[in-house]
């Protein structure tokens, strides 16, 4: 019995340590590769606890290898836009200006019922009120209501409802995001002009968002 308790304690500590090293988020916000690694680690730990003939060191080594692979892959994905797309895919606009992209919905194998359920969970019951609904890479949906349907803020009082579009991610860690340029309805020439006014190059920017009216936020690399 004591052997089983000790094995369980050792594996428990290594699983917690592994997940802490991976720096993972809650399950609903995990990317596919993160979720796969987490499931594999839990399965390895379970088998090692149940099978007393299996050396604990072998299970610990396997968990260490999986954690190391995840850290390496995450680092590569952070630096490579191509690798990030391969691992996580890219976000998709399923509703634009109150109109559902039916073709895209079929490609994503997402039913209208599923979409409506997700919208209702975000207190949206009328699709026509939605300016953008974006299916994120982790499976969640982000919703931006049309200007006239958004909750007014102090800054909005007395101001006209100007359609600025969605603040799209156009630069991530020095890399231009083409999907973001399309959402912002702009191109690399206009983007370069904005950066020139700040005396910045692409590689100097850690994060930049831009909407269709030119409003932007830039975070420089540290």
C-alpha angles and dihedrals in degrees: 000000000000090000090056092048093049093047091050092049093049094048091045091055093047093048091051090046091049094051091046091052090050089053092217128181130224116301096257091057099047123118116233095259091049092051092049092052092048092051092048092050092050091048093050091049092048094051092048092052093048097041107061092181092065112092113247090218091061092054092046090050091050092050090048091052092049092048091048091050091050092050092048093046092047090051092050091047090050090056100036122060090193093054090046090055092047093051102035106017116216137281119269131209105229096171126034124177091345094308122116117225095228095182092053091046090058092048090053091047089232117145124218088243090056091048093049091048092053091047091050089053086059091050092254114132101159118063091198088067091060118097095179133005112183125192105218125214092255092058098257123120125230117206130201115187124215114269094256091053099046122105109261120243129200089264091053095056108113092000125118120250100252115186102232095166122222122321097244127199104246101164126033119181093335095315123114113234109216093195088057092051089055092051090049089047092231141107140227092268093061090041091054090049091056091049091049090057087057092042091240137136126212092258091055093061122087095180135358131177125191136181130203093266093055098257107146145174121209127192114190124219114261 
